[in-house]
Each structure stands twice: as C-alpha cells, then as structure tokens.
Amino acid sequence: MAVFLRDDVASSTGVVSCDWFAMSCKLTKERDGVPPQVPPGWYALRMSETAVWAERWFLLDPDGNKVATVLCSPRSPKIPALSAQVQIANRFLYYDDFKEVTNLVLDLFSLVPSGLSRIDLCCDFEMSETMYETYLALAKKDARIKGAHESVSWWKDIPSDKLNGIPMCHDVPNQVNWGGAESTFHWKIYYKWLELARAEPDDQKPWILDTWRYWGLRERYVWRVEVSISHSNGLRVWNGQKMSPFEWYDNRVRLFQDLYADKVVIRRNEGHADRRNDTILPFLEVDGVKSVKHALAETSRDESDPERRLVCKLWGELQQSDTQCNPLLVSMLRRDILELCERPSNVWVLQRMFGVDETAIAKALDIPPLDKSGV
C-alpha cells in the first residue's frame, strides 16, 4: 500500500503542538560582541555572520542540545540597531519548561520581546481511508481549499529499502501546501511519520514520537496539518487585542482549532457556477470559530493598498450592464470579490467608495448578509 491507513472510525485524537517559535525582540542596550554570561555547564557559541545580522549565537545546554538561536547587531542601517530575533529550538517547544527556557534566553541576552516573527501550529492525527481519499483528491487537483487560488502537491518516489524493508508503493502524494508568498497563513498537510522515518539521526526528533505515544497515536499512521503564521502583530484575536508571544503559545490549541475551522474547508471541484454549491469533503473534524482577524490600520490611503484598489476595480466591473449579461464572468467576479472581502478593510473601502452597505454587498455577491467583520 502507498501509506499506512487506519480503519475508518467515528473520530480520532488530534494532538495540537507548537512546532516553530521565533520572536522579534529589542535589546535593552547595544551589543558589544562579548559572550553572555551563561549558567554553569551551558555554552554560548558565536557562529558565522548572516547577510542581515552581524552576530549569530547558539545557546547550548549542559547535554550539548541547542536551546536557541539569537540574531542581533543588524548590518543594515535601515534596521534599528537594537533589533534582534530569537528562535527557540524545536525540542523545547514540546516540553513543559518552555517558558522557563525562553525567559532564560531573553535574560541572558537582555532582550524584550516585541512580537512573533513566525509561529507554526500543527495537529498530528491518524490518517483514515476516508480522509486519505479527500487528501488524494486535493493532491490531484480534484478538490480545493476555500480561499486558496492554488495548492502545490509534492509527490515522492519511495523505494522500500529506504524504510527498513517496509513495503510502500512509489509516487506517494507526500505533501500538499497552499498560501501565497505574501500571505499571513501558510498551510500544509503531509505524512509526518514518513518525514521522521527518513530523517538523518540528528533530525529524528524523538520528543515528537514520545508525544504521539503519550496520546495513543500509532506512529506509522500519523500525518500532520500545519499552519505557519507570520506578521502576527497585524492580527487581532477574540477581544480585538494583540496577543503577546507567550499568549500565542498558551492558546495554541484554541487558535489552531479556530484557524482550521475557518480556513480549511475542502470542496470537490464539481464545476458549479456558484462554487459554494460544490460538495464539502470530510477531513478533520474540528470545533472552532472565526476568532483571528487582520487588524485595520489606524490610518490608510485607499490608493496605497493593492487589495483595496483591486476590490474596487472588480466591484465596478461587476456593475457594468454588459458584464451582467455574461453569467460565467459574473460568477468569476463574485468569487474573487468574496475572497477579497474576507479582509474587513476591503469591505470598508467598498462601503466608502461606492456608498453600499453590508446588505447591498451581500445581495450583489448572492450570499447571506455580511457581518461587520467581513464575510
């Protein structure tokens, strides 16, 4: 068989974790290149410079495990001199002392967090036959993700002798990912066990396998859905407030559930003029609500935002009488405007520039009424 699949059951445990945690920080004073004072048995190793940062440090614990990478002393004068970045090593994201370790790193380098430069949230689960059929349809472009213009599938030729003689077929759809280069959210679904099984000894990540065993997941069946989030300072959650880096970590389960429920809707490509009539295919069953929203800028210029400019052009074209005579073109315009209106600022600019309210926008797009946060 191509992959290990469990028999279909009503539900399966999903384990949510944080798999990448990188903070933007500010130094309390300029660096002088002197190594930080570390606890007995720990090491601070200065590594080679990067194109952006003149100082790159590895912090190691007494067992020689890398705890964090610290980047500081920017080379470009365009970057504030006190800027820095901290990436916590993967293993410590799965341990209970994550905060203790992270605070130690910040204290050693006299750093104050200013936000997250990147956080990855993931859910590990056992792949069933029904779910794999949906995944395969997505990989073959027979299905699509809501709001994603394009997904990319990665297929692998897997000789059996590379996996300790475990019989597996060739040409396996090992990964599907989607999310534009400028998108805040980048998603992927992939065969996590296969990735670990083929990894070099230094990249085996036994702490992930330990997590699976603790929650009763059988490792050969385990796949992962993962979202990589950048520009978190531009997001607002629940009460409209910006969250601190530790709040993102503490609320990782709820955040993943809400993002998945809102963003990952898989529909079969059935050719309906209104694509919302295409069949929703079964995959993970996740309870969540739309709680993560893009923040509106305090000040803005309509003509400076390409998305706002585009939504106005599309809206204007939709109102043309000759356009209205072309059902296919109307369907395409409605779909694109609908996706743009997922960002509240684009709804706002339609209201301002064309004098329409939420009811008029919904009627033109042939959808239920909009709420004030968007679609």
C-alpha positions as CSV (number, residue, x, y, z in Angstrom):
1,M,0.0,0.0,0.0
2,A,1.1,3.6,-0.6
3,V,0.7,4.7,3.0
4,F,-0.4,3.3,6.4
5,L,-4.1,4.0,6.9
6,R,-6.2,3.1,9.9
7,D,-9.6,1.6,9.5
8,D,-12.4,4.2,9.4
9,V,-13.8,5.1,12.8
10,A,-16.1,7.9,14.0
11,S,-13.3,10.1,15.4
12,S,-9.6,10.2,16.2
13,T,-7.4,12.0,18.7
14,G,-5.7,15.0,17.2
15,V,-2.6,16.4,19.1
16,V,-2.0,20.1,18.7
17,S,1.5,21.4,19.2
18,C,3.7,24.5,18.5
19,D,6.5,23.4,16.1
20,W,8.2,26.8,15.4
21,F,8.6,29.8,17.7
22,A,10.6,32.8,16.6
23,M,10.3,36.2,18.3
24,S,11.2,39.7,17.3
25,C,13.0,41.4,20.2
26,K,14.7,44.6,21.3
27,L,18.0,44.8,23.2
28,T,18.0,46.9,26.3
29,K,21.4,48.1,25.2
30,E,23.7,47.8,22.1
31,R,25.7,44.7,21.8
32,D,29.5,44.8,22.2
33,G,30.2,41.3,20.9
34,V,31.1,40.0,24.4
35,P,29.6,36.5,25.0
36,P,26.7,36.5,27.5
37,Q,27.2,35.1,31.0
38,V,25.6,31.6,30.9
39,P,24.7,29.1,33.8
40,P,27.4,26.6,34.7
41,G,27.7,23.9,32.1
42,W,25.9,25.9,29.4
43,Y,27.6,27.3,26.3
44,A,27.1,30.4,24.1
45,L,28.8,29.8,20.8
46,R,29.3,32.6,18.3
47,M,28.6,31.4,14.8
48,S,29.3,32.9,11.4
49,E,27.5,36.1,10.4
50,T,24.5,36.2,8.1
51,A,23.6,38.6,5.3
52,V,21.4,40.5,7.7
53,W,22.9,40.0,11.2
54,A,26.5,40.7,12.3
55,E,26.1,38.4,15.4
56,R,24.6,34.9,15.4
57,W,24.7,32.9,18.7
58,F,23.9,29.3,19.5
59,L,22.9,28.7,23.2
60,L,23.6,25.1,24.3
61,D,22.5,23.2,27.4
62,P,24.9,21.0,29.5
63,D,24.0,18.0,27.3
64,G,25.0,19.9,24.2
65,N,21.5,20.4,22.9
66,K,20.8,23.6,21.1
67,V,18.3,25.6,23.1
68,A,18.0,28.8,20.9
69,T,19.5,30.8,18.1
70,V,19.9,34.5,18.8
71,L,20.5,37.0,15.9
72,C,21.5,40.6,16.7
73,S,23.6,43.6,15.6
74,P,21.9,44.3,12.2
75,R,24.2,45.0,9.4
76,S,21.8,47.4,7.6
77,P,21.3,50.9,8.9
78,K,17.6,50.6,7.9
79,I,17.1,48.1,10.7
80,P,17.1,49.7,14.2
81,A,20.4,48.9,16.0
82,L,18.7,47.3,19.0
83,S,16.7,44.8,16.9
84,A,17.2,41.1,17.5
85,Q,15.5,37.8,16.8
86,V,15.3,34.6,18.9
87,Q,14.3,31.2,17.7
88,I,13.7,28.5,20.3
89,A,14.9,25.1,19.4
90,N,12.2,22.6,18.4
91,R,12.6,20.1,21.2
92,F,11.8,22.7,23.9
93,L,8.5,23.6,22.2
94,Y,7.3,20.2,23.3
95,Y,8.5,20.4,26.9
96,D,6.7,21.7,30.0
97,D,9.6,24.1,30.8
98,F,9.2,26.0,27.5
99,K,8.5,29.3,29.2
100,E,11.3,28.9,31.8
101,V,13.8,28.2,29.0
102,T,12.6,31.0,26.8
103,N,12.8,33.5,29.7
104,L,16.3,32.4,30.4
105,V,17.4,33.1,26.8
106,L,15.8,36.5,27.0
107,D,17.5,37.3,30.3
108,L,21.0,36.2,29.1
109,F,20.9,38.5,26.1
110,S,19.0,41.3,27.8
111,L,16.1,41.1,25.3
112,V,12.5,42.3,25.4
113,P,10.0,40.6,23.0
114,S,8.2,42.9,20.6
115,G,6.2,40.2,18.8
116,L,6.4,36.9,16.9
117,S,8.2,36.8,13.6
118,R,6.9,33.3,13.0
119,I,4.9,30.6,14.8
120,D,3.9,27.2,13.4
121,L,0.9,25.5,14.9
122,C,0.2,21.9,14.0
123,C,-2.2,19.0,14.6
124,D,-1.0,15.4,14.4
125,F,-3.6,12.7,13.6
126,E,-4.0,9.2,12.3
127,M,-5.0,9.2,8.6
128,S,-8.1,7.2,7.8
129,E,-9.2,5.7,4.5
130,T,-11.9,8.3,4.0
131,M,-9.7,11.2,5.0
132,Y,-7.0,9.9,2.6
133,E,-9.5,9.9,-0.3
134,T,-10.1,13.6,0.4
135,Y,-6.3,14.3,0.6
136,L,-5.7,12.4,-2.6
137,A,-8.4,14.5,-4.4
138,L,-6.7,17.6,-3.1
139,A,-3.3,16.4,-4.3
140,K,-4.7,15.6,-7.8
141,K,-6.5,19.0,-8.1
142,D,-9.9,17.3,-8.0
143,A,-10.6,19.3,-4.8
144,R,-9.6,22.7,-3.5
145,I,-9.3,24.7,-0.3
146,K,-11.6,27.7,0.4
147,G,-9.9,31.0,-0.5
148,A,-6.7,29.3,-1.9
149,H,-6.1,30.1,-5.5
150,E,-3.5,27.4,-5.9
151,S,-2.2,24.5,-3.9
152,V,1.1,22.6,-4.6
153,S,1.4,18.9,-4.3
154,W,4.7,17.1,-3.6
155,W,4.9,13.5,-4.7
156,K,7.7,11.2,-3.7
157,D,9.1,8.0,-5.2
158,I,9.7,5.8,-2.1
159,P,11.8,2.7,-2.5
160,S,11.1,0.1,0.2
161,D,14.7,-0.4,1.0
162,K,14.9,3.2,2.4
163,L,12.4,2.4,5.1
164,N,13.8,-0.8,6.7
165,G,12.1,-3.0,4.2
166,I,8.6,-1.7,4.9
167,P,6.7,-2.3,1.6
168,M,5.4,1.0,0.1
169,C,4.4,2.0,-3.4
170,H,6.1,4.6,-5.5
171,D,4.8,8.1,-6.3
172,V,3.1,8.9,-3.0
173,P,1.5,12.4,-2.5
174,N,3.6,13.2,0.5
175,Q,2.6,16.8,1.0
176,V,0.1,19.4,-0.2
177,N,0.7,23.1,0.7
178,W,-1.1,26.4,0.0
179,G,-0.9,30.1,0.8
180,G,0.6,32.8,-1.3
181,A,4.1,34.2,-0.8
182,E,2.7,37.4,0.9
183,S,0.0,35.5,2.9
184,T,0.0,35.7,6.7
185,F,-1.0,32.0,6.8
186,H,0.8,29.2,5.0
187,W,-0.7,25.7,5.3
188,K,0.4,22.2,4.6
189,I,-0.7,18.6,5.1
190,Y,2.0,16.0,5.0
191,Y,3.0,12.5,6.1
192,K,4.8,13.4,9.3
193,W,5.8,9.8,10.2
194,L,7.4,9.4,6.7
195,E,9.4,12.6,7.2
196,L,10.8,11.4,10.6
197,A,11.4,7.8,9.3
198,R,13.6,9.1,6.5
199,A,15.4,11.7,8.6
200,E,19.1,11.6,9.5
201,P,19.9,10.5,13.1
202,D,20.3,14.1,14.2
203,D,16.9,15.0,12.8
204,Q,14.8,12.1,14.2
205,K,13.1,14.3,16.9
206,P,12.2,11.6,19.4
207,W,10.3,14.1,21.5
208,I,7.6,14.2,18.8
209,L,7.3,10.4,18.8
210,D,7.1,10.5,22.6
211,T,4.2,12.9,22.3
212,W,2.4,10.6,19.9
213,R,2.9,7.6,22.3
214,Y,1.6,9.6,25.3
215,W,-1.6,10.4,23.4
216,G,-2.0,6.9,22.0
217,L,-1.2,7.7,18.3
218,R,0.3,4.9,16.3
219,E,3.3,6.5,14.7
220,R,3.1,4.9,11.2
221,Y,-0.4,6.3,10.7
222,V,0.4,9.8,11.8
223,W,0.0,12.8,9.4
224,R,0.2,16.5,10.2
225,V,-1.8,19.6,9.3
226,E,0.3,22.7,9.9
227,V,-0.1,26.4,9.6
228,S,2.8,28.8,9.6
229,I,1.9,32.3,10.8
230,S,3.9,35.4,10.1
231,H,3.2,39.1,10.8
232,S,1.3,38.1,14.0
233,N,1.4,41.8,15.2
234,G,-1.0,42.5,12.4
235,L,-3.6,40.1,13.8
236,R,-6.2,40.6,16.4
237,V,-7.9,37.8,18.4
238,W,-11.3,37.5,20.2
239,N,-11.5,40.8,22.1
240,G,-9.7,42.8,19.3
241,Q,-6.4,43.0,21.2
242,K,-3.0,42.0,20.1
243,M,-1.6,38.9,21.9
244,S,1.9,38.5,23.3
245,P,4.2,35.7,22.1
246,F,3.5,33.6,25.2
247,E,-0.3,34.1,24.8
248,W,0.0,32.6,21.3
249,Y,1.8,29.6,22.8
250,D,-0.6,29.2,25.7
251,N,-3.7,29.4,23.5
252,R,-2.2,27.2,20.7
253,V,-4.9,24.6,20.8
254,R,-7.8,27.0,20.5
255,L,-6.0,29.1,18.0
256,F,-5.3,26.1,15.8
257,Q,-8.9,24.9,16.1
258,D,-10.3,28.3,15.1
259,L,-7.9,28.8,12.2
260,Y,-8.5,25.4,10.9
261,A,-12.3,25.6,11.1
262,D,-12.3,29.0,9.4
263,K,-9.6,28.4,6.7
264,V,-9.6,24.7,5.8
265,V,-12.8,23.9,4.0
266,I,-12.1,21.3,1.3
267,R,-14.6,21.2,-1.6
268,R,-14.7,18.9,-4.6
269,N,-14.2,20.7,-8.0
270,E,-17.7,19.9,-9.5
271,G,-18.0,22.9,-11.9
272,H,-20.9,24.7,-10.3
273,A,-21.2,28.3,-11.3
274,D,-21.5,29.1,-7.6
275,R,-18.6,27.2,-6.2
276,R,-20.2,27.2,-2.7
277,N,-22.5,24.5,-4.1
278,D,-19.6,22.1,-4.6
279,T,-19.6,19.2,-2.1
280,I,-17.6,19.7,1.1
281,L,-15.3,16.6,1.6
282,P,-14.7,15.0,5.0
283,F,-11.3,15.5,6.7
284,L,-10.5,16.5,10.3
285,E,-13.5,17.2,12.5
286,V,-12.5,20.4,14.4
287,D,-14.7,22.6,16.5
288,G,-13.8,26.3,16.1
289,V,-15.0,29.8,15.3
290,K,-13.6,32.7,13.3
291,S,-11.6,34.4,16.0
292,V,-8.4,35.5,14.3
293,K,-8.8,38.7,12.1
294,H,-6.5,41.1,10.4
295,A,-6.1,44.4,12.2
296,L,-7.4,47.5,10.5
297,A,-4.6,50.1,10.1
298,E,-5.1,53.2,12.2
299,T,-4.6,55.4,9.1
300,S,-4.6,54.4,5.5
301,R,-4.8,55.7,1.9
302,D,-7.2,53.9,-0.3
303,E,-5.0,54.1,-3.4
304,S,-1.9,52.7,-1.5
305,D,-3.4,49.2,-0.8
306,P,-3.3,46.9,-3.9
307,E,-6.1,44.8,-2.4
308,R,-8.4,47.7,-1.9
309,R,-7.6,49.0,-5.3
310,L,-8.4,45.6,-6.9
311,V,-11.6,45.0,-5.0
312,C,-12.9,48.4,-6.2
313,K,-12.0,47.6,-9.8
314,L,-13.7,44.3,-9.6
315,W,-16.8,45.8,-8.0
316,G,-17.0,48.4,-10.6
317,E,-16.8,45.8,-13.4
318,L,-19.5,43.7,-11.7
319,Q,-21.9,46.7,-12.0
320,Q,-21.5,47.0,-15.8
321,S,-24.6,46.0,-17.8
322,D,-22.6,44.0,-20.4
323,T,-20.8,42.1,-17.6
324,Q,-24.2,41.2,-16.1
325,C,-25.1,39.5,-19.4
326,N,-22.2,37.1,-19.0
327,P,-23.1,34.5,-16.2
328,L,-19.6,33.0,-16.3
329,L,-17.9,36.3,-15.9
330,V,-20.3,37.3,-13.1
331,S,-19.6,34.1,-11.2
332,M,-15.8,34.7,-11.5
333,L,-16.1,38.3,-10.3
334,R,-18.3,37.3,-7.4
335,R,-15.9,34.6,-6.3
336,D,-12.9,36.9,-6.4
337,I,-14.7,39.8,-4.6
338,L,-15.9,37.3,-2.0
339,E,-12.4,36.2,-1.2
340,L,-11.1,39.8,-1.0
341,C,-14.0,40.7,1.4
342,E,-12.7,38.2,3.9
343,R,-10.4,41.1,4.9
344,P,-12.6,43.7,6.7
345,S,-10.7,46.7,5.3
346,N,-11.8,45.6,1.8
347,V,-15.5,45.6,2.9
348,W,-14.9,49.1,4.4
349,V,-13.5,50.5,1.2
350,L,-16.4,49.3,-0.9
351,Q,-18.8,51.0,1.6
352,R,-16.8,54.2,1.4
353,M,-16.1,54.4,-2.3
354,F,-19.5,53.1,-3.6
355,G,-21.9,54.1,-0.8
356,V,-23.1,50.5,-0.3
357,D,-23.8,48.7,3.0
358,E,-23.4,45.1,4.0
359,T,-26.8,44.2,2.7
360,A,-26.1,45.6,-0.7
361,I,-22.7,43.9,-1.0
362,A,-24.2,40.5,0.1
363,K,-27.1,40.9,-2.5
364,A,-24.6,41.7,-5.3
365,L,-22.5,38.7,-4.4
366,D,-25.6,36.4,-4.0
367,I,-24.6,35.4,-0.4
368,P,-26.1,35.7,3.1
369,P,-25.7,39.1,4.7
370,L,-22.2,40.1,5.8
371,D,-21.3,40.7,9.4
372,K,-19.3,43.8,10.2
373,S,-16.0,41.8,10.4
374,G,-16.3,40.7,6.8
375,V,-17.7,37.6,5.1
